[in-house]
Amino acid sequence: MKNIKLERILVPVSLSGDGEDALKQAVFFKKKMNSKITLIHVTPAASNIQSLVQNELNKRLQARAMVRLIRFAKIQFKGRIPEYVDLRVEIGQHVPVVIEVANKENYNLVIIRKNERIEGLVGKLKKHSADKIVQDINCPVLSVKDRWTYRGVRNILVPVDIRQQSRDLLNWSIYLGKKLNSRITLISVLNVKIELEQSLAYKKAKLLERSIRDEGIQCEARIIENEDDDKVESLLQYAKQEKADLVLAQGAQDILFGNAQSENFTSRLLHDSVKPVLRLESTKVSFLKDILGANIPVSIKAGKPMVERVLE
């Protein structure tokens, strides 16, 4: 099994309360995995004036932001910042700086708080800032929307796509299952016209289930039989209904599910899931674009039956 470590966690904060849940989530993982946390705040640069004056103004902006970041951290930790927490202030645009720092300095995990206020920091980019961070950062990204896993991670929901290699998904399921003492629920969507036991979805889900159980982790594979052609929507509906504490998603799914008319799977899950979503680093599958096409048709139909089946 791949040696997975979460030694260094990067947490971007805006100092207006947006980073509070992300920081709490990072502290939860620190306790489970003995990680080191870096809180990073990015403050906009001074206006484009004479270079010497601009440099001096930027230094002042950086110093003031550091004072605010220290105050923010002390409030979160009730007066004393732990040794496992580093504070960092950078000058520039929020999203590009976070992406550059995460990628160049080899962080193992980035935790972001998905909401409208963080989006406002990036100068109204075409993409949501959370989407941009999730897609462009090389390491896994955990998005916390309204709920962080303060009660623990008892059940992890793992969508499985038959068109992808699942080695990373399997390794991370085993790693998190052991570290967090969690139960793994594998979920796949099958068109009801296909015989269940003859389907690739069934065979792959059962193979992953056996591999995870062999590691001593409680695991259950489930198939959603659905006439609806929109598999993404089916998975999103199930993610909302399932009592999971965390959703684990593969980065390559944004190629396999998405098209120009519809948000990709990772983005839709990121925005619609009330549960924390951990997106693994994107798998290099560019050749699939040529085989499957860049645009995969997705139709949304209402009122179609959806049947869940637990694989025995």
PyMOL commands that set and color helices and strands:
alter all, ss='L'
color gray80, all
select helices_A, chain A and resi 20-33+51-76+94-104+116-122+129-136+167-179+196-198+200-213+231-241+253-256+265-272+287-292
alter helices_A, ss='H'
color red, helices_A
select strands_A, chain A and resi 8-12+36-43+85-91+109-113+141-144+155-159+183-190+219-226+246-249+277-279+306-310
alter strands_A, ss='S'
color yellow, strands_A
deselect
rebuild
show_as cartoon
